Amino acid sequence: MSELELLLLKMWAENGIVEVYKYKNRIKVFKREGLVRYELFCDLTYKMFPDLEDTANRDDAYAEDCKASVKDLIKSREGL
């Protein structure tokens, strides 16, 4: 799965996506409050991007709390 994750992350980075977050196993673009948040990927297996905390798993979590840098996610997967 990490190969697919790496390909997706690189594609998103090439298209200017800087930060992402997970909500109900959907990877979304993080933008500042008030802007539309686009869904990039829906993980039907519930196994991809395990290092991203799903905001739906905590009552007190917001996208701001769980966002991650696409570049950092790429680096962590290239190190495997």
Number of C-alpha atoms within 10 A of each C-alpha: 8 14 10 10 15 19 12 16 22 16 12 18 16 10 9 9 18 17 18 25 27 27 18 12 22 18 20 20 23 23 18 10 9 6 8 10 14 12 15 13 13 15 13 9 7 11 9 17 19 11 10 17 19 21 20 14 10 9 7 8 13 14 21 14 11 16 20 20 16 22 15 13 19 18 12 12 13 11 6 6
